């Protein structure tokens, strides 16, 4: 049993080392691509407010019945 433990110890150490390196590489923050746009979303004037007001009016109409 001790022989098996001694034989497995180096392989487990190597596996731990490799997994740590892989995690560091995956979690490394990279810079965005040079051609990537900073802000690609466009704001629609009154988009959410108009929709909320329209919803409030329709719900008042349904509540009156």
N, C-alpha and C positions, 0 to 999 in steps of 0.2 A: 504494500500500500504506500509506503514511503517512496518507493522507486517511482510509482506512477505520479505522485505529487511532485517529485523532483523533476521528472520529465515534462510535466505539464506547466510548471512555473515559467520557464523561458517563453513558451508559446503564448501564455496568457499575458505576460509582460509585453511581448511584441504586439499582440493584438490591442492591448490598451494604448500603446504608443501610436499605432497606426490610426486607431479610432479618434484619438485626440487630435492628430494632424488633420484628419478628414473634417472633423467638426470645426476646427479653426479655419480651414479653407472655405467651408460652406458658409459659416457665419460671418466671414470677413465682409465688411461693408465696402462695396465698390463704388466708384464714381459713375454717375450716369453717362451714357454715351454722348459724344460731342454733338450728335445730330438730334438728340432728344429735346423736345420743347419743354420749357418750364411750365407754362400754363396752357393747356390745350382745351380747357373747359371754358365755354362762353356763358355769360350770365344773360338770362332773358329778363328784360325789364318787367317787374311786377309779376313774375311767373308764379311764385308760391303764394304771394299775398292775394292775387286775383283768384287763384284756385281755392284758397281758404275762404274768401268772401263768398264765392259762388256756392261752396259746400254749405256754409252757414245759412245762406238764404234758402237753399233747398231743404235743409233739415228743419228750419223753422216752419216751412210750409207743411212738411210731413207731421210735425208735432201738433199743429193746429187742428188736425182732424180728429 
